[in-house]
Amino acid sequence: MDVGERNNGKNVILHRLPATSSENIKYELSRTFSLQKTLMIPASYYSLGSLVVLVGLTASLLILPLVLPPLPPPPFMLLLIPLGIMVLLVVLAFMPSSSKAKDVTCPLM
């Protein structure tokens, strides 16, 4: 019996394993897909309402930029907000921690 096959009280058919590794991979993939009884993504994954919202949002993102007039550039101070957030994140990333979890990582020397 092949590794991974279950005996469910049915007739078990023994298969000859292919000789090369590429044939072995193809055999395992075909065996996996043939044993699989469910779909990868179930049909009820998205409800009808969420599909309508997704299609509407996609259509608005495609059509509205073509219809609306171009917007003026934002004030200079608003452009500095993302830079400030990035600087704050870099400072926080390289700031030494003051927690007691210093012995989680072991020094190499």
matplotlib code that plots the C-alpha trace (Angstrom):
import matplotlib.pyplot as plt

x = [0.0, 1.3, 2.2, -0.7, -3.4, -6.2, -8.0, -11.7, -13.0, -12.8, -10.6, -7.1, -5.3, -1.5, 0.2, 3.8, 5.8, 7.5, 11.3, 12.4, 11.9, 10.0, 7.6, 7.3, 6.3, 3.7, 2.4, 2.1, 0.3, -2.1, -2.8, -3.4, -5.8, -7.6, -8.1, -9.3, -13.1, -13.7, -13.0, -10.0, -12.2, -15.8, -18.6, -20.0, -16.8, -18.2, -21.8, -23.9, -23.8, -20.0, -19.6, -21.9, -19.8, -16.5, -17.7, -19.1, -15.9, -13.9, -16.1, -15.9, -12.1, -12.0, -14.6, -14.4, -10.8, -11.9, -15.0, -13.9, -11.7, -8.1, -7.6, -5.1, -2.0, -2.4, -0.8, 2.9, 2.3, 0.1, 2.9, 5.1, 2.8, 3.9, 7.5, 7.0, 5.3, 8.2, 10.8, 8.9, 8.8, 12.5, 13.3, 11.1, 12.6, 16.2, 15.4, 16.7, 14.0, 13.6, 11.7, 12.9, 12.8, 16.5, 17.4, 15.2, 18.0, 21.4, 24.5, 26.9, 30.0]
y = [0.0, 3.5, 5.8, 8.1, 5.8, 4.9, 1.6, 2.6, -0.9, -0.4, -2.3, -0.8, -0.6, -0.5, 1.8, 1.4, 4.5, 6.3, 5.9, 9.6, 12.4, 14.6, 11.6, 11.1, 14.8, 14.5, 11.3, 12.8, 15.9, 13.8, 11.5, 14.5, 16.1, 12.8, 12.1, 15.7, 15.7, 19.5, 22.6, 24.7, 27.8, 26.9, 28.6, 30.2, 32.0, 35.4, 36.3, 38.0, 41.3, 41.3, 40.5, 43.4, 45.7, 44.4, 44.8, 48.3, 49.4, 48.1, 49.9, 53.2, 52.9, 52.4, 55.0, 57.9, 59.0, 59.4, 61.4, 63.7, 66.7, 66.6, 67.7, 70.5, 69.4, 69.2, 71.8, 71.3, 70.5, 67.5, 66.1, 66.1, 63.8, 60.5, 61.5, 62.1, 58.8, 57.1, 58.8, 57.9, 54.2, 54.1, 55.6, 53.1, 50.2, 51.0, 52.1, 49.6, 47.8, 48.1, 44.8, 41.8, 39.6, 40.1, 36.5, 35.4, 35.8, 34.2, 36.2, 34.3, 35.5]
z = [0.0, -0.8, 2.0, 2.9, 1.5, 3.8, 3.9, 4.1, 3.6, -0.2, -2.6, -2.4, -5.7, -5.5, -7.9, -9.2, -8.2, -11.2, -11.4, -11.9, -9.5, -12.0, -12.7, -9.0, -8.4, -11.2, -9.8, -6.3, -7.7, -9.7, -6.8, -4.5, -6.9, -7.5, -3.8, -3.1, -2.8, -2.1, -4.2, -3.3, -2.9, -1.9, -3.9, -0.8, 0.2, -0.9, -0.3, -3.0, -1.1, -0.8, -4.5, -5.4, -3.2, -4.7, -8.3, -7.5, -5.9, -8.8, -11.3, -9.4, -9.2, -13.0, -14.1, -11.6, -12.4, -16.0, -15.1, -12.3, -12.9, -11.7, -8.1, -7.1, -5.2, -1.4, 0.9, 1.7, 5.4, 4.5, 2.5, 5.6, 7.5, 5.8, 6.2, 9.9, 10.3, 8.5, 10.7, 13.8, 12.8, 11.9, 15.4, 17.1, 15.2, 16.2, 19.8, 22.3, 24.2, 27.9, 28.4, 30.3, 27.2, 26.4, 27.0, 24.2, 21.7, 22.4, 21.5, 19.3, 21.2]

ax = plt.figure().add_subplot(projection="3d")
ax.plot(x, y, z, "-o")
ax.set_aspect("equal")
plt.show()
